[in-house]
Each structure stands twice: as C-alpha cells, then as structure tokens.
Amino acid sequence: MSSGSFNPFKMAQQQFDEVAAKLGLDEATCDLLRNPDREYHFGIPIRMDDGSYKVFRGFRIQHSDARGPCKGGIRFHPQETVDTVKALAMWMTWKTAVVDIPLGGGKGGVICDPHTLSMREQEAICRGWVRQVVKNVGPVQDIPAPDVLTTGQHMLWMLDEYEKITGMKSPGFITGKPAGFGGSLGRTEATGYGVVYTIREALKELNIDIKKTTASVQGFGNVARYTIELFNQYGGTVTAVSCWNHGEQKAYTYKKSNGIKLDELLSITNKFGEINVEKAKALGYEILAGNDWISQEVDILIPAALENQVNAETALNIKSSVRVIAEGANGPTTPEADEIIKSKNIWMIPDFLANAGGVTCSYFEQVQNNMNYYWDKDEVLTKLDRKMTEAYHAVSELSRSKNVYMREAAYLISIQRVAEACKYRGWV
C-alpha cells in the first residue's frame, strides 16, 4: 500500500509527535499513544480451487481502546503492509475521538489480491482470518468492518465463522453488513455523505455558494461515488474523477468540463470499480493521466482513494482556484504537502474528520444490533448529519480561535480526549 520510501506509520507518528508537544503530554502518554496497544500477525493457510495450498499473511492492529472497544476495517490488498495497517489503526483512534463516539482505533488486513481469487477462496480467507484472532476480537473488544476491496459479503462470512466458534448470535461483532442481515440503512452512503456534510459547512463559513462550485475527485470506490452523488444533489459539479485500471496497473483521470454523470460512469464500471477507458472516450470523456485530477481548475479537491496522493511533488500542481480540500481517503496528504497547502491558503478538512461518517454509521449499526431495533434511513442520515456537523464546527472553531491549521485543530481535540481517557483510567 505504501510506495517507495513512504512509510504511513512514520507519517502518523510524526503528526502525533508534533501535536503531543503542543499539548505538553508527558513521556509515558506519548510512548503509549504513538504505538499500538497490541499487534497480531498470522498466517492463513488456504486450500485453493486447484487443490494446492497457499498461506496468506494477515494482521490485526489494536492501537488504543482507552475510550471504548477498538473499531476499524479489514483491507484485502496485494501491497498491504503492516506499517499501513498500524497507521490506519492510529488514525481510527483519532477519528472516533474527534466525532466523540465511545470507540477506539483498530485495523486489519490480508496480503492478497481479490482480483485473482474466486469467491470460495475469498470466503476461506475471511473464515481463516477470524479463526486466528477470535479470542481477541468481538462486540465488546474489537469490531471489524469493510475497507479496501472488502464488502458486506466478506463481513457476513466473518460473522458466520465468529458465531460458529463462539456458539452465540453476535451481530454486533462486525459492521458494514448488508441491510436485512444486521446492517444499518445508510451505512453504504455514510462515508461519502459525511465528506459532503463537512464540505457544505466549510463553504458556508467561506461564504461560497455550493451550487456555484466545481470539484475534482480522486478515486471511484464507495466513498468517491457517494461523495459525488450528494455533492451533485446539493447543486455542485464534479468535472473530473480519477480511477485505477487494474489491467494496465495505472490510473486515468476522466474529465468532462460541464460535469461528469455518475450513472453514466457507473454503467461502464466493472465489479472492481474500474471504468472502461474506451467506453468513456466514446461517451465524450477526456482521458488524462492518473495524477491530473489534482491539477484541475476547480474549487474543491477530494482525494478519496489511498494514502500518499497529495505529497511534496503533486501538491505543487494544485491550481490557485482551489479553495477547499476534503480528504475522503485516509492519510492522502503528507506533512510536506500540508506546508504547501498552508502557503496556498487552502481550507483543509482533514481525513479523520472528513471521512468519519463511515465509523460514525458503523457505531450506529452496532447500537442498533445491541438494541435489536433498526432505524429507517432518514433517521440514520439525520443523526449522521448532526454528528458530522457538530464535529466539523468544533474543529473549525478551535482552528480559528487558536489560528492553527485544521488538521492540527482536529488532532488537538482528538489526542486530548484519548490522553485524558488514559489518565483517568490510571494507565499513565
């Protein structure tokens, strides 16, 4: 997942260290919070469809459970690294704290490529993953969820294996389940919608009419699609979207100056979320290089794919028209790029605030599982809007009152909350 010498965990630690120094945290608290509480590394032996056996490497990282059970997704990715999983687990801790829900941070992963695996092989990996960590996860310990290249189907296989082993019905063990199987209505839209709720509030503060704004989006997965959907509903126009092409192992940017059509692009997208290049050309899309999403003359940039996409090199290409960056992805912007963004006076909505809609709705799913009573979609999205709006304004107000960068303000709030929980528990 990380490229070249980029290490996402080192970046996460660097971000933490800078804020910890400003908060004046003691050495023990820093030592505790800059590293995970627990790490699980394991092999998952699988019998493949051709009768051979293969061992896949799996991880579960529990960064902090000071404020509640750990929470975080499971990624299936051929370039997964334990440093990526550790960084994501740490960011999950700050994410749950900034929106003030009673959960901690965790993350999981398996080094595998679902593109090359049958559904039976993927099911075997899911069940094997649960068998390796069943004693260390659960509805009151650590609650997994979908992430990159995992779906509600994967979550159901994991839930079924967990229930088989424990002999109990435990729908709250895992979130991101399909509706009707213990999943929450609105969960699919939650992360992308949450991104747009924060953009809406930022534009109000900046006195910009959302109906007159244009945006460029990196990524075309779940987060990007629902971000585009709601942004369009509010009257905004997305003029470019970047999407990975697995067959060619490269990304392309698809551009239409008068606005891309989401349904049109979805009609030429395969099950892995990859847009067909030739069909896009036939529909009148301009095909640009993958990184060109960042150099568009737009008002808003929305990185909504992987980490390390806005870095010291690419940030130099951001046009002067850009007023807001909203991070739908986890860790898309490096500290070096942050300095460039500050110098360009762009309003940054940091990842663990902007994309916290997913974990917030996962929390709602867990609450509904525990009550065995389910809300309708409007109720879920109304609660989500309220939570995201409150969290955004708390960070924005601190940013303005202390005259600090938005990412720093979000960190100040979240790290303070987690550090206090550790102190009151008597850990440090």
C-alpha positions in Angstrom: 0.0 0.0 0.0 2.9 2.3 0.6 5.0 3.4 -2.3 8.8 3.7 -2.4 10.3 5.0 0.8 6.9 6.4 2.0 6.0 4.9 5.4 2.5 5.8 6.5 3.1 4.8 10.1 6.1 7.1 10.4 3.9 9.8 9.0 1.2 9.1 11.6 3.8 9.2 14.4 5.2 12.4 13.1 1.8 14.0 13.0 1.1 12.7 16.6 4.5 13.9 17.9 4.0 17.5 16.7 0.6 17.8 18.4 1.7 15.9 21.6 4.5 18.5 22.0 1.9 21.3 21.7 -0.3 19.6 24.3 2.6 19.1 26.6 1.9 15.4 27.0 4.2 13.5 29.4 6.6 10.9 28.1 4.6 7.9 29.2 1.4 9.1 27.5 3.4 9.8 24.3 5.1 6.3 24.5 1.6 4.7 24.9 -0.2 6.6 22.2 2.5 6.7 19.5 2.5 2.9 19.3 -0.3 0.2 19.1 -1.5 -1.4 22.3 -1.4 -4.8 20.5 -0.4 -6.3 17.2 -1.4 -9.7 15.7 0.5 -11.1 12.8 -0.5 -14.5 11.5 -0.6 -16.9 8.5 -3.9 -18.0 7.0 -3.4 -21.4 5.2 -6.0 -21.9 2.4 -6.7 -24.8 0.0 -7.0 -23.1 -3.4 -9.5 -24.2 -6.1 -6.8 -26.1 -7.9 -6.2 -28.3 -4.9 -2.9 -26.6 -3.9 -2.3 -24.8 -0.6 -1.2 -21.2 -0.1 -0.5 -19.2 3.1 -1.7 -15.6 3.2 -0.3 -13.1 5.7 -2.9 -11.4 7.9 -2.8 -8.6 10.5 -5.0 -7.1 13.2 -3.7 -4.0 15.0 -5.4 -2.6 18.1 -4.0 0.9 18.6 -6.0 2.1 21.6 -9.1 1.0 23.5 -8.9 3.8 26.1 -12.3 5.3 25.0 -14.0 2.0 24.1 -13.7 -1.2 22.0 -11.3 -0.9 19.0 -13.0 -0.3 15.7 -11.7 -0.4 12.2 -11.9 -2.1 8.8 -10.1 -5.0 7.1 -8.3 -4.5 3.8 -7.6 -7.1 1.2 -4.8 -5.7 -0.9 -1.7 -7.2 -2.7 0.6 -4.4 -1.4 -0.7 -4.4 2.1 2.0 -3.7 4.7 1.9 -3.9 8.5 3.0 -0.2 8.6 0.0 0.8 6.6 -2.3 -1.1 9.0 -0.6 0.4 12.1 -1.1 3.9 10.6 -4.7 3.3 9.8 -5.3 1.9 13.3 -3.8 5.1 14.9 -5.9 7.3 12.6 -9.0 5.4 13.6 -8.3 6.2 17.3 -8.3 9.9 16.4 -11.3 9.6 14.1 -13.6 8.1 16.8 -12.4 10.6 19.3 -12.9 13.7 17.0 -16.6 12.8 16.4 -16.8 11.8 20.1 -18.1 8.2 19.9 -17.1 5.7 22.6 -14.8 3.5 20.5 -11.0 3.2 19.9 -8.9 2.5 16.9 -8.1 -0.8 15.2 -7.4 -2.0 11.7 -6.9 -5.3 9.9 -5.6 -6.6 6.6 -4.7 -9.5 4.5 -2.0 -9.5 1.8 -4.0 -10.9 -1.1 -5.5 -9.8 -4.5 -9.2 -10.4 -4.7 -9.0 -9.8 -8.5 -7.2 -13.2 -8.8 -9.2 -15.1 -6.2 -12.5 -17.0 -6.6 -15.4 -16.2 -4.1 -14.8 -19.6 -2.4 -11.1 -18.7 -1.9 -12.0 -15.3 -0.5 -14.6 -16.9 1.8 -11.8 -19.2 3.1 -9.5 -16.3 3.8 -12.3 -14.5 5.7 -13.0 -17.5 7.9 -9.3 -18.2 8.4 -8.8 -14.6 9.5 -11.5 -14.9 12.1 -10.1 -18.2 13.4 -6.7 -16.6 14.0 -8.0 -13.7 16.1 -11.3 -14.9 17.5 -10.1 -14.6 21.2 -9.0 -11.0 20.6 -12.0 -9.6 18.8 -15.7 -9.3 19.5 -18.6 -6.8 20.1 -17.0 -5.5 23.3 -13.4 -5.9 22.3 -12.7 -5.0 18.7 -15.3 -4.6 15.9 -14.1 -5.1 12.3 -15.7 -3.6 9.2 -15.2 -3.4 5.4 -12.3 -1.5 3.9 -10.4 -1.5 0.6 -11.6 -4.5 -1.6 -13.8 -6.0 1.1 -17.6 -5.9 1.1 -20.7 -6.7 3.1 -20.4 -10.3 1.8 -17.0 -10.7 3.4 -18.3 -9.3 6.7 -21.1 -11.9 6.7 -18.7 -14.8 6.2 -16.6 -13.4 9.1 -19.7 -13.0 11.3 -20.8 -16.6 10.5 -17.4 -18.0 11.4 -17.3 -16.0 14.6 -20.8 -17.2 15.6 -19.9 -20.8 14.8 -16.8 -20.7 17.0 -18.5 -18.8 20.0 -21.9 -20.6 19.7 -23.6 -17.2 20.1 -25.5 -14.8 17.8 -23.4 -11.7 17.8 -24.5 -9.3 15.1 -22.5 -6.5 16.8 -19.2 -8.3 16.2 -18.8 -6.8 12.8 -20.3 -3.8 10.9 -20.8 -3.0 7.3 -23.2 -5.9 7.0 -25.9 -5.8 4.3 -29.2 -4.3 5.3 -31.5 -7.2 6.4 -28.6 -9.1 7.8 -28.0 -6.8 10.8 -26.6 -3.9 8.7 -27.7 -0.3 9.0 -29.6 1.6 6.4 -27.5 4.5 5.2 -24.2 2.7 6.0 -23.2 2.4 2.3 -23.6 6.2 1.8 -22.2 7.2 5.2 -18.6 8.0 4.5 -19.2 9.8 1.2 -22.1 11.7 2.6 -20.1 12.7 5.7 -17.4 14.2 3.4 -20.1 16.4 1.7 -21.7 17.4 5.1 -18.3 18.8 6.1 -17.7 20.5 2.7 -21.2 22.1 2.9 -20.3 23.6 6.4 -16.9 24.8 5.2 -18.4 26.5 2.2 -21.0 28.3 4.4 -18.1 29.6 6.6 -16.2 30.7 3.5 -19.3 32.4 2.1 -19.3 30.3 -1.1 -22.4 29.0 -2.7 -22.1 25.2 -3.2 -24.2 25.4 -6.3 -21.5 27.5 -8.0 -18.6 25.2 -7.1 -16.7 22.6 -9.1 -14.8 19.6 -7.7 -12.2 17.0 -8.8 -12.3 13.6 -7.1 -9.5 11.0 -6.8 -10.9 7.5 -6.7 -14.1 5.9 -7.8 -14.8 3.5 -5.0 -17.7 3.6 -2.5 -16.5 6.9 -0.8 -16.0 8.7 -4.1 -19.3 7.7 -5.6 -21.5 8.7 -2.7 -19.5 12.0 -2.3 -20.2 12.7 -6.0 -23.9 11.7 -5.6 -24.6 14.1 -2.6 -22.4 16.9 -3.9 -24.5 16.8 -7.2 -27.7 16.7 -5.2 -26.6 19.9 -3.4 -26.0 21.5 -6.8 -22.2 21.2 -7.1 -20.5 20.0 -10.3 -17.8 17.3 -10.4 -15.7 17.9 -13.5 -13.0 15.1 -13.1 -12.6 11.8 -11.5 -9.5 9.6 -11.3 -9.8 5.8 -11.3 -7.4 2.9 -11.1 -7.2 0.4 -14.0 -6.0 -3.0 -12.7 -5.3 -4.5 -16.1 -2.9 -1.8 -17.0 -1.7 -1.2 -13.4 -2.2 2.6 -13.8 -4.8 5.2 -13.1 -6.6 7.5 -15.6 -8.5 10.8 -15.0 -11.8 11.1 -16.7 -12.9 14.7 -17.4 -16.0 16.5 -18.6 -15.9 20.3 -18.2 -19.7 20.5 -18.0 -19.8 17.8 -15.3 -19.4 14.1 -15.2 -22.5 12.0 -15.0 -22.3 9.4 -12.2 -24.9 7.0 -13.6 -23.1 7.1 -17.0 -19.7 6.2 -15.5 -21.2 3.5 -13.3 -22.8 1.9 -16.3 -19.3 1.3 -17.8 -17.6 0.3 -14.5 -16.8 -3.4 -13.6 -17.3 -5.1 -10.3 -13.9 -3.9 -9.0 -14.9 -0.3 -9.6 -12.7 0.2 -12.7 -14.0 2.5 -15.5 -13.7 1.2 -19.1 -11.4 3.6 -20.8 -12.6 3.0 -24.4 -16.3 3.3 -23.5 -15.5 6.5 -21.5 -13.9 8.0 -24.7 -17.0 7.0 -26.7 -19.2 8.9 -24.2 -17.1 12.1 -24.7 -14.8 12.0 -21.7 -11.4 13.5 -22.0 -8.9 10.8 -20.8 -6.0 12.3 -18.8 -3.1 10.9 -16.7 -4.0 9.5 -13.3 -2.4 12.3 -11.3 -4.1 15.0 -13.4 -7.1 15.0 -11.0 -5.0 17.3 -8.7 -4.2 19.9 -11.3 -7.8 20.8 -12.3 -9.1 24.3 -12.3 -11.7 23.6 -9.6 -12.9 25.0 -6.3 -12.7 21.7 -4.3 -10.2 18.8 -4.4 -11.4 15.5 -2.9 -8.8 12.8 -2.5 -10.9 9.7 -1.9 -8.7 6.7 -2.6 -5.3 5.8 -1.0 -2.7 7.4 1.2 0.3 9.5 -0.1 -1.6 11.0 -3.0 -1.1 14.7 -2.1 2.7 14.9 -1.5 5.6 17.3 -1.9 5.6 16.7 -5.6 1.9 16.6 -6.5 0.8 19.4 -4.2 2.8 21.9 -6.4 0.3 21.2 -9.2 -2.7 22.4 -7.2 -4.2 25.4 -9.0 -4.9 28.8 -7.4 -8.6 28.3 -7.9 -8.8 25.6 -5.2 -10.4 26.9 -2.0 -11.1 23.6 -0.1 -9.5 20.2 0.1 -11.7 17.5 1.8 -9.9 14.2 2.5 -12.2 11.3 1.8 -9.2 8.9 1.9 -7.1 8.0 5.0 -3.7 9.7 5.1 -3.8 11.1 1.5 -1.7 14.2 2.4 1.9 14.1 3.6 3.2 16.7 6.1 5.4 18.2 3.4 2.3 18.7 1.2 0.5 20.3 4.2 3.1 23.0 4.3 2.4 23.7 0.6 -1.3 23.7 1.1 -1.0 26.2 4.1 1.1 28.5 1.9 -1.7 28.4 -0.8 -4.2 29.4 1.9 -6.5 26.4 1.1 -9.0 25.3 3.7 -8.2 21.7 4.6 -10.8 19.3 6.0 -8.6 16.6 7.4 -9.2 12.9 6.8 -10.2 11.7 10.2 -12.8 14.4 10.4 -14.0 14.5 6.8 -14.3 10.7 6.4 -15.5 9.9 9.9 -19.1 9.3 8.6 -18.3 5.7 8.0 -17.2 4.9 11.5 -20.0 7.0 12.9 -22.6 5.0 11.0 -20.8 1.8 12.0 -21.3 2.9 15.6 -25.0 3.4 14.8 -25.1 -0.1 13.3 -23.6 -1.5 16.4 -26.1 0.4 18.6 -29.0 -1.0 16.5 -27.5 -4.5 16.7 -27.3 -4.3 20.5 -30.9 -3.0 20.8 -32.2 -5.4 18.1 -34.2 -2.4 16.8 -33.4 -0.7 13.5 -33.9 2.9 12.4 -35.1 4.0 9.0 -32.7 5.5 6.5 -33.7 9.1 7.1 -33.2 8.8 10.9 -29.7 7.3 10.3 -28.7 10.1 7.9 -30.2 12.8 10.1 -28.2 11.6 13.1 -25.1 11.3 10.9 -25.5 14.9 9.6 -25.9 16.2 13.1 -22.8 14.3 14.4 -20.6 15.4 11.4 -21.7 19.0 11.6 -21.1 19.2 15.3 -17.6 17.7 14.9 -16.7 19.9 12.0 -17.7 23.1 13.9 -15.8 22.1 17.0 -12.6 21.7 14.9 -13.2 24.8 12.8 -13.8 27.0 15.9 -10.6 25.8 17.5 -8.7 26.3 14.3 -9.9 29.9 14.0 -9.6 30.8 17.7 -6.1 29.4 18.1 -5.1 30.3 14.5 -3.9 26.8 13.7 -4.2 24.6 10.7 -7.4 22.5 10.6 -5.5 19.2 10.8 -3.7 20.4 13.8 -7.0 21.5 15.4 -8.6 18.1 14.8 -5.6 16.4 16.3 -5.6 18.7 19.3 -9.2 17.8 20.1 -8.9 14.0 19.5 -5.5 13.4 21.1 -6.5 15.4 24.2 -9.6 13.2 24.6 -7.7 10.0 24.3 -4.9 11.2 26.6 -7.5 12.1 29.2 -9.1 8.7 29.0 -5.7 7.1 29.6 -5.0 9.3 32.5 -8.4 8.8 34.2 -8.1 5.1 33.8 -4.8 5.3 35.7 -2.7 3.9 32.8 -0.3 6.8 32.8 
